[in-house]
Amino acid sequence: MDSRASFTAETVALQRAFESKRPAGSRLFEDPYADAFLRPAFRALAAASGVTGVRRLATGLYDAFAGPGPRPSAIARTKVIDDALADAEAAQCVLLGAGYDTRAHRLEALADKRVFEVDHPLTQAEKRRVVAGLDVAREHVTYVPVDFETDDLTERLFESGFDRTQPTVFVWEGVTNYLTPEAIDGTLAVIHDLGHAGGTLIVTYVDIRALAEPSPFPEARRWVRAVAKAGEPWTFGLHPDQVPDFFAKRGFRLRSDVSTLDAGKPWFEAQHRNEHASALYRVAVTEITASATPGMCCDQAGVPVTAERE
């Protein structure tokens, strides 16, 4: 399988596993299946984080490698998206670039919905192998393998039983920052075309100022360099002030837009946790409207800035 893609999905699963190992009253969510996607060394590290007195050392080792922003930001964004899904009125859910996401199995809000998981065939094959060994309900989940370089997303969804007459919630998590403006517009156009008016799109993005030097975000330089060194540079961002207009031109009304720092702060403080997510990572919740500006392409808000590579 594509080791780079699977490693990215695995690190996100590890971040969820860390949070899930915390005591019941001191975690933002629980993902009881995250461990199943981890290699032995990562599984041992996650297990260590569940031991009182060792937790800080285990998560500290990860943060020393990944930097101060990624893990708390991933935790906060997971909670934001989980809550948004609980509030969404929809009969279907489409997870774009699902990776090792287990929301279809761990969230009550999705238990009675048809869930379509879209991902690269190789990554998805590994996920299906793991899920087959779990004691979870799978009848409501449809896997949609899509190679975005050769396959048509709309066609593949229709072949898989997607019903465009039903209200749908789309989740596009952890993807836009790796794409080109043209790819962003193409995918938004497909979502708008597939979506029922009043449907929901939940999407993450990075503040475009993180991709510039100097950046107003202290953690940005290390984070941007790390993903570039890993071969997955950030190529796209938006300025939060321009986000309402950006989505409006593409047929989406912005309902909310929050940084993981602002979202996570009250949650972490309530649990007396000295953890801080990043202001550069954001989650937007939008509503699909009846129309979009024909031929709209990314304007200045979405012009990528080339990140410096090591």
MIKE-203896 format. One record per residue (C-alpha): residue number from 1; residue in one letter; x, y, z. Coordinates in nm, 2 decimals. Layout:
% residues N
+-----+---+--------+--------+--------+
:   k : r :     xx :     yy :     zz :
+-----+---+--------+--------+--------+
: NUM : a :      X :      Y :      Z :
...
+-----+---+--------+--------+--------+
END
This chain:
% residues 310
+-----+---+--------+--------+--------+
:   k : r :     xx :     yy :     zz :
+-----+---+--------+--------+--------+
:   1 : m :   0.00 :   0.00 :   0.00 :
:   2 : d :   0.10 :   0.37 :  -0.03 :
:   3 : s :   0.32 :   0.39 :   0.28 :
:   4 : r :   0.31 :   0.77 :   0.29 :
:   5 : a :  -0.07 :   0.78 :   0.28 :
:   6 : s :  -0.11 :   0.51 :   0.54 :
:   7 : f :   0.15 :   0.67 :   0.77 :
:   8 : t :  -0.05 :   0.99 :   0.76 :
:   9 : a :  -0.37 :   0.81 :   0.85 :
:  10 : e :  -0.18 :   0.61 :   1.11 :
:  11 : t :  -0.05 :   0.92 :   1.29 :
:  12 : v :  -0.40 :   1.07 :   1.31 :
:  13 : a :  -0.52 :   0.74 :   1.46 :
:  14 : l :  -0.23 :   0.76 :   1.71 :
:  15 : q :  -0.34 :   1.11 :   1.81 :
:  16 : r :  -0.70 :   0.98 :   1.87 :
:  17 : a :  -0.56 :   0.68 :   2.06 :
:  18 : f :  -0.37 :   0.92 :   2.29 :
:  19 : e :  -0.69 :   1.10 :   2.37 :
:  20 : s :  -0.89 :   0.78 :   2.42 :
:  21 : k :  -0.65 :   0.65 :   2.68 :
:  22 : r :  -0.72 :   0.94 :   2.91 :
:  23 : p :  -0.96 :   0.88 :   3.20 :
:  24 : a :  -1.33 :   0.90 :   3.11 :
:  25 : g :  -1.37 :   1.24 :   3.27 :
:  26 : s :  -1.06 :   1.39 :   3.12 :
:  27 : r :  -1.10 :   1.34 :   2.74 :
:  28 : l :  -1.28 :   1.51 :   2.47 :
:  29 : f :  -1.39 :   1.20 :   2.29 :
:  30 : e :  -1.33 :   0.82 :   2.29 :
:  31 : d :  -1.22 :   0.62 :   1.98 :
:  32 : p :  -1.20 :   0.26 :   2.10 :
:  33 : y :  -1.09 :   0.14 :   1.76 :
:  34 : a :  -0.79 :   0.37 :   1.70 :
:  35 : d :  -0.55 :   0.11 :   1.84 :
:  36 : a :  -0.63 :  -0.14 :   1.57 :
:  37 : f :  -0.47 :   0.08 :   1.30 :
:  38 : l :  -0.14 :   0.12 :   1.48 :
:  39 : r :   0.19 :  -0.06 :   1.43 :
:  40 : p :   0.32 :  -0.23 :   1.75 :
:  41 : a :   0.55 :   0.06 :   1.85 :
:  42 : f :   0.28 :   0.32 :   1.82 :
:  43 : r :   0.03 :   0.09 :   2.00 :
:  44 : a :   0.28 :   0.06 :   2.29 :
:  45 : l :   0.33 :   0.43 :   2.30 :
:  46 : a :  -0.05 :   0.48 :   2.31 :
:  47 : a :  -0.09 :   0.22 :   2.58 :
:  48 : a :   0.18 :   0.40 :   2.79 :
:  49 : s :  -0.01 :   0.72 :   2.76 :
:  50 : g :  -0.29 :   0.55 :   2.95 :
:  51 : v :  -0.07 :   0.49 :   3.26 :
:  52 : t :  -0.09 :   0.75 :   3.53 :
:  53 : g :   0.25 :   0.91 :   3.57 :
:  54 : v :   0.36 :   0.80 :   3.23 :
:  55 : r :   0.10 :   0.98 :   3.02 :
:  56 : r :   0.29 :   1.31 :   3.00 :
:  57 : l :   0.61 :   1.14 :   2.90 :
:  58 : a :   0.44 :   0.94 :   2.63 :
:  59 : t :   0.26 :   1.23 :   2.47 :
:  60 : g :   0.56 :   1.45 :   2.53 :
:  61 : l :   0.77 :   1.21 :   2.32 :
:  62 : y :   0.53 :   1.24 :   2.03 :
:  63 : d :   0.50 :   1.62 :   2.06 :
:  64 : a :   0.88 :   1.65 :   2.07 :
:  65 : f :   0.89 :   1.48 :   1.73 :
:  66 : a :   0.58 :   1.63 :   1.57 :
:  67 : g :   0.60 :   1.98 :   1.73 :
:  68 : p :   0.37 :   2.16 :   1.98 :
:  69 : g :   0.07 :   2.21 :   1.75 :
:  70 : p :  -0.04 :   1.89 :   1.57 :
:  71 : r :  -0.17 :   1.66 :   1.85 :
:  72 : p :  -0.38 :   1.92 :   2.04 :
:  73 : s :  -0.51 :   2.06 :   1.71 :
:  74 : a :  -0.61 :   1.71 :   1.59 :
:  75 : i :  -0.79 :   1.65 :   1.92 :
:  76 : a :  -0.98 :   1.98 :   1.90 :
:  77 : r :  -1.07 :   1.94 :   1.54 :
:  78 : t :  -1.20 :   1.59 :   1.60 :
:  79 : k :  -1.43 :   1.72 :   1.88 :
:  80 : v :  -1.55 :   2.01 :   1.66 :
:  81 : i :  -1.64 :   1.78 :   1.38 :
:  82 : d :  -1.80 :   1.52 :   1.60 :
:  83 : d :  -2.03 :   1.78 :   1.75 :
:  84 : a :  -2.11 :   1.92 :   1.41 :
:  85 : l :  -2.21 :   1.58 :   1.29 :
:  86 : a :  -2.44 :   1.54 :   1.59 :
:  87 : d :  -2.62 :   1.86 :   1.49 :
:  88 : a :  -2.64 :   1.79 :   1.12 :
:  89 : e :  -2.98 :   1.69 :   0.99 :
:  90 : a :  -2.90 :   1.44 :   0.72 :
:  91 : a :  -2.98 :   1.10 :   0.59 :
:  92 : q :  -2.64 :   1.04 :   0.44 :
:  93 : c :  -2.28 :   1.11 :   0.53 :
:  94 : v :  -1.99 :   1.13 :   0.29 :
:  95 : l :  -1.64 :   1.11 :   0.44 :
:  96 : l :  -1.40 :   1.24 :   0.18 :
:  97 : g :  -1.04 :   1.11 :   0.23 :
:  98 : a :  -1.17 :   0.90 :   0.52 :
:  99 : g :  -0.83 :   0.75 :   0.61 :
: 100 : y :  -0.87 :   0.55 :   0.93 :
: 101 : d :  -1.16 :   0.76 :   1.05 :
: 102 : t :  -1.39 :   0.54 :   1.27 :
: 103 : r :  -1.68 :   0.79 :   1.31 :
: 104 : a :  -1.91 :   0.55 :   1.13 :
: 105 : h :  -1.87 :   0.30 :   1.41 :
: 106 : r :  -1.81 :   0.52 :   1.72 :
: 107 : l :  -2.07 :   0.80 :   1.68 :
: 108 : e :  -2.43 :   0.75 :   1.77 :
: 109 : a :  -2.51 :   1.03 :   1.53 :
: 110 : l :  -2.41 :   0.82 :   1.23 :
: 111 : a :  -2.55 :   0.48 :   1.34 :
: 112 : d :  -2.88 :   0.54 :   1.16 :
: 113 : k :  -2.73 :   0.71 :   0.85 :
: 114 : r :  -2.59 :   0.57 :   0.53 :
: 115 : v :  -2.22 :   0.64 :   0.54 :
: 116 : f :  -2.00 :   0.66 :   0.23 :
: 117 : e :  -1.63 :   0.64 :   0.29 :
: 118 : v :  -1.43 :   0.78 :   0.00 :
: 119 : d :  -1.05 :   0.71 :  -0.02 :
: 120 : h :  -0.77 :   0.59 :  -0.23 :
: 121 : p :  -0.81 :   0.22 :  -0.31 :
: 122 : l :  -0.49 :   0.11 :  -0.14 :
: 123 : t :  -0.55 :   0.30 :   0.18 :
: 124 : q :  -0.90 :   0.18 :   0.19 :
: 125 : a :  -0.81 :  -0.18 :   0.14 :
: 126 : e :  -0.59 :  -0.17 :   0.45 :
: 127 : k :  -0.87 :   0.00 :   0.64 :
: 128 : r :  -1.13 :  -0.27 :   0.54 :
: 129 : r :  -0.88 :  -0.54 :   0.64 :
: 130 : v :  -0.86 :  -0.39 :   0.99 :
: 131 : v :  -1.23 :  -0.31 :   1.03 :
: 132 : a :  -1.32 :  -0.67 :   0.93 :
: 133 : g :  -1.15 :  -0.78 :   1.25 :
: 134 : l :  -1.34 :  -0.54 :   1.47 :
: 135 : d :  -1.67 :  -0.61 :   1.65 :
: 136 : v :  -1.86 :  -0.33 :   1.49 :
: 137 : a :  -2.17 :  -0.28 :   1.28 :
: 138 : r :  -2.08 :  -0.23 :   0.92 :
: 139 : e :  -2.41 :  -0.27 :   0.73 :
: 140 : h :  -2.46 :   0.11 :   0.71 :
: 141 : v :  -2.11 :   0.18 :   0.57 :
: 142 : t :  -2.03 :   0.17 :   0.19 :
: 143 : y :  -1.67 :   0.20 :   0.09 :
: 144 : v :  -1.61 :   0.40 :  -0.23 :
: 145 : p :  -1.25 :   0.35 :  -0.36 :
: 146 : v :  -1.15 :   0.65 :  -0.57 :
: 147 : d :  -0.83 :   0.72 :  -0.75 :
: 148 : f :  -0.87 :   1.09 :  -0.79 :
: 149 : e :  -0.62 :   1.09 :  -1.08 :
: 150 : t :  -0.83 :   0.86 :  -1.29 :
: 151 : d :  -1.18 :   0.81 :  -1.14 :
: 152 : d :  -1.48 :   1.04 :  -1.14 :
: 153 : l :  -1.61 :   1.10 :  -0.79 :
: 154 : t :  -1.97 :   1.17 :  -0.89 :
: 155 : e :  -1.98 :   0.85 :  -1.10 :
: 156 : r :  -1.83 :   0.64 :  -0.83 :
: 157 : l :  -2.07 :   0.76 :  -0.56 :
: 158 : f :  -2.37 :   0.70 :  -0.78 :
: 159 : e :  -2.25 :   0.35 :  -0.86 :
: 160 : s :  -2.22 :   0.29 :  -0.48 :
: 161 : g :  -2.58 :   0.39 :  -0.42 :
: 162 : f :  -2.55 :   0.76 :  -0.32 :
: 163 : d :  -2.90 :   0.93 :  -0.34 :
: 164 : r :  -2.87 :   1.29 :  -0.43 :
: 165 : t :  -3.23 :   1.35 :  -0.33 :
: 166 : q :  -3.15 :   1.29 :   0.03 :
: 167 : p :  -3.00 :   1.56 :   0.26 :
: 168 : t :  -2.63 :   1.49 :   0.31 :
: 169 : v :  -2.35 :   1.59 :   0.53 :
: 170 : f :  -2.00 :   1.59 :   0.38 :
: 171 : v :  -1.69 :   1.58 :   0.59 :
: 172 : w :  -1.36 :   1.70 :   0.42 :
: 173 : e :  -1.11 :   1.67 :   0.70 :
: 174 : g :  -0.73 :   1.72 :   0.68 :
: 175 : v :  -0.71 :   1.74 :   0.30 :
: 176 : t :  -0.75 :   2.09 :   0.16 :
: 177 : n :  -0.41 :   2.21 :   0.28 :
: 178 : y :  -0.24 :   1.96 :   0.05 :
: 179 : l :  -0.43 :   2.05 :  -0.27 :
: 180 : t :  -0.41 :   2.30 :  -0.55 :
: 181 : p :  -0.67 :   2.58 :  -0.59 :
: 182 : e :  -0.80 :   2.40 :  -0.90 :
: 183 : a :  -0.85 :   2.08 :  -0.71 :
: 184 : i :  -1.03 :   2.26 :  -0.43 :
: 185 : d :  -1.27 :   2.42 :  -0.67 :
: 186 : g :  -1.33 :   2.10 :  -0.86 :
: 187 : t :  -1.42 :   1.91 :  -0.54 :
: 188 : l :  -1.64 :   2.19 :  -0.40 :
: 189 : a :  -1.82 :   2.19 :  -0.74 :
: 190 : v :  -1.88 :   1.82 :  -0.71 :
: 191 : i :  -2.00 :   1.85 :  -0.35 :
: 192 : h :  -2.24 :   2.14 :  -0.44 :
: 193 : d :  -2.37 :   1.94 :  -0.74 :
: 194 : l :  -2.43 :   1.62 :  -0.53 :
: 195 : g :  -2.56 :   1.80 :  -0.22 :
: 196 : h :  -2.92 :   1.86 :  -0.14 :
: 197 : a :  -2.98 :   2.24 :  -0.07 :
: 198 : g :  -2.96 :   2.28 :   0.30 :
: 199 : g :  -2.71 :   2.00 :   0.33 :
: 200 : t :  -2.39 :   2.05 :   0.52 :
: 201 : l :  -2.02 :   2.06 :   0.44 :
: 202 : i :  -1.77 :   2.04 :   0.73 :
: 203 : v :  -1.42 :   2.12 :   0.61 :
: 204 : t :  -1.08 :   2.19 :   0.76 :
: 205 : y :  -0.83 :   2.44 :   0.63 :
: 206 : v :  -0.51 :   2.62 :   0.74 :
: 207 : d :  -0.47 :   3.00 :   0.77 :
: 208 : i :  -0.28 :   3.10 :   0.47 :
: 209 : r :  -0.06 :   3.32 :   0.68 :
: 210 : a :   0.10 :   3.01 :   0.82 :
: 211 : l :   0.25 :   2.94 :   0.47 :
: 212 : a :   0.43 :   3.27 :   0.46 :
: 213 : e :   0.75 :   3.38 :   0.63 :
: 214 : p :   0.75 :   3.55 :   0.87 :
: 215 : s :   0.43 :   3.39 :   1.00 :
: 216 : p :   0.22 :   3.53 :   1.29 :
: 217 : f :   0.20 :   3.17 :   1.43 :
: 218 : p :   0.51 :   3.07 :   1.63 :
: 219 : e :   0.45 :   2.70 :   1.56 :
: 220 : a :   0.40 :   2.74 :   1.18 :
: 221 : r :   0.76 :   2.73 :   1.07 :
: 222 : r :   0.84 :   2.40 :   1.23 :
: 223 : w :   0.50 :   2.25 :   1.12 :
: 224 : v :   0.53 :   2.36 :   0.76 :
: 225 : r :   0.88 :   2.24 :   0.73 :
: 226 : a :   0.80 :   1.90 :   0.89 :
: 227 : v :   0.52 :   1.83 :   0.64 :
: 228 : a :   0.73 :   1.94 :   0.35 :
: 229 : k :   1.02 :   1.72 :   0.46 :
: 230 : a :   0.77 :   1.43 :   0.49 :
: 231 : g :   0.69 :   1.48 :   0.12 :
: 232 : e :   0.34 :   1.63 :   0.18 :
: 233 : p :   0.39 :   2.01 :   0.17 :
: 234 : w :   0.10 :   2.24 :   0.25 :
: 235 : t :   0.00 :   2.41 :  -0.08 :
: 236 : f :  -0.33 :   2.58 :   0.00 :
: 237 : g :  -0.47 :   2.81 :   0.27 :
: 238 : l :  -0.74 :   3.07 :   0.33 :
: 239 : h :  -0.75 :   3.39 :   0.53 :
: 240 : p :  -1.03 :   3.36 :   0.78 :
: 241 : d :  -1.16 :   3.71 :   0.69 :
: 242 : q :  -1.22 :   3.61 :   0.33 :
: 243 : v :  -1.37 :   3.27 :   0.41 :
: 244 : p :  -1.74 :   3.37 :   0.41 :
: 245 : d :  -1.71 :   3.53 :   0.06 :
: 246 : f :  -1.49 :   3.24 :  -0.07 :
: 247 : f :  -1.76 :   2.98 :   0.02 :
: 248 : a :  -2.05 :   3.21 :  -0.08 :
: 249 : k :  -1.91 :   3.23 :  -0.44 :
: 250 : r :  -1.90 :   2.86 :  -0.46 :
: 251 : g :  -2.26 :   2.80 :  -0.33 :
: 252 : f :  -2.20 :   2.75 :   0.04 :
: 253 : r :  -2.32 :   2.97 :   0.33 :
: 254 : l :  -2.08 :   2.98 :   0.62 :
: 255 : r :  -2.24 :   2.88 :   0.95 :
: 256 : s :  -1.93 :   2.87 :   1.17 :
: 257 : d :  -1.55 :   2.90 :   1.14 :
: 258 : v :  -1.33 :   2.84 :   1.44 :
: 259 : s :  -0.96 :   2.78 :   1.50 :
: 260 : t :  -0.86 :   2.47 :   1.69 :
: 261 : l :  -0.70 :   2.70 :   1.95 :
: 262 : d :  -1.03 :   2.88 :   2.02 :
: 263 : a :  -1.23 :   2.57 :   2.01 :
: 264 : g :  -1.00 :   2.37 :   2.23 :
: 265 : k :  -0.93 :   2.63 :   2.49 :
: 266 : p :  -1.25 :   2.60 :   2.70 :
: 267 : w :  -1.25 :   2.22 :   2.67 :
: 268 : f :  -0.89 :   2.19 :   2.78 :
: 269 : e :  -0.93 :   2.45 :   3.06 :
: 270 : a :  -1.24 :   2.27 :   3.19 :
: 271 : q :  -1.03 :   1.96 :   3.23 :
: 272 : h :  -0.74 :   2.14 :   3.38 :
: 273 : r :  -0.51 :   2.04 :   3.09 :
: 274 : n :  -0.22 :   2.26 :   3.00 :
: 275 : e :  -0.25 :   2.19 :   2.63 :
: 276 : h :  -0.29 :   2.44 :   2.35 :
: 277 : a :  -0.41 :   2.37 :   2.00 :
: 278 : s :  -0.31 :   2.60 :   1.71 :
: 279 : a :  -0.47 :   2.91 :   1.58 :
: 280 : l :  -0.35 :   2.83 :   1.23 :
: 281 : y :  -0.57 :   2.52 :   1.19 :
: 282 : r :  -0.94 :   2.58 :   1.14 :
: 283 : v :  -1.27 :   2.40 :   1.10 :
: 284 : a :  -1.56 :   2.56 :   0.89 :
: 285 : v :  -1.91 :   2.44 :   0.89 :
: 286 : t :  -2.11 :   2.54 :   0.58 :
: 287 : e :  -2.46 :   2.50 :   0.44 :
: 288 : i :  -2.51 :   2.41 :   0.07 :
: 289 : t :  -2.72 :   2.68 :  -0.10 :
: 290 : a :  -2.92 :   2.67 :  -0.42 :
: 291 : s :  -2.66 :   2.83 :  -0.65 :
: 292 : a :  -2.30 :   2.91 :  -0.70 :
: 293 : t :  -2.12 :   3.16 :  -0.93 :
: 294 : p :  -2.06 :   2.98 :  -1.26 :
: 295 : g :  -1.70 :   2.91 :  -1.35 :
: 296 : m :  -1.58 :   3.04 :  -1.01 :
: 297 : c :  -1.21 :   2.96 :  -0.95 :
: 298 : c :  -0.99 :   3.03 :  -0.65 :
: 299 : d :  -0.94 :   3.41 :  -0.61 :
: 300 : q :  -0.66 :   3.57 :  -0.41 :
: 301 : a :  -0.79 :   3.42 :  -0.08 :
: 302 : g :  -0.69 :   3.08 :  -0.20 :
: 303 : v :  -0.37 :   3.15 :  -0.39 :
: 304 : p :  -0.11 :   2.91 :  -0.24 :
: 305 : v :   0.22 :   3.04 :  -0.10 :
: 306 : t :   0.52 :   2.80 :  -0.16 :
: 307 : a :   0.64 :   2.67 :   0.17 :
: 308 : e :   1.01 :   2.66 :   0.23 :
: 309 : r :   1.15 :   2.31 :   0.22 :
: 310 : e :   1.45 :   2.16 :   0.39 :
+-----+---+--------+--------+--------+
END
